[in-house]
Amino acid sequence: MRDLVWIDGKPVVLETAMTCSPAQLKIQLHRLGLLATVNQIAATDPEAAILWEFATVMERNSPFISAMASNSIRAFTDAEIDAIFAAAAEI
């Protein structure tokens, strides 16, 4: 997600760190019918599975989310991930 701010009278786009709880993210994925798929993706990597199960916060720009997005089971675009995180944060 990006924020538009004004610095010295000029617009500047800043990357905003999106975070949510694991529960929020998993509920949103469930609502989209993607939870089982993402569970399957996480299960392919032991470290990803540990993070997926035990993380206390999910960060949009984390290496974990990047790795989850570019997998062979179901790739996600940046726009899709941004939208999922934005909706999850509202839960």
Secondary structure, DSSP 8 states (H G I E B T S, - for coil): -EEEEEETTEEEEEE---EE-HHHHHHHHHHTT-HHHHHHHHHTSHHHHHHHHH-S-EETTSHHHHHHHS-SS----HHHHHHHHHHHHT-
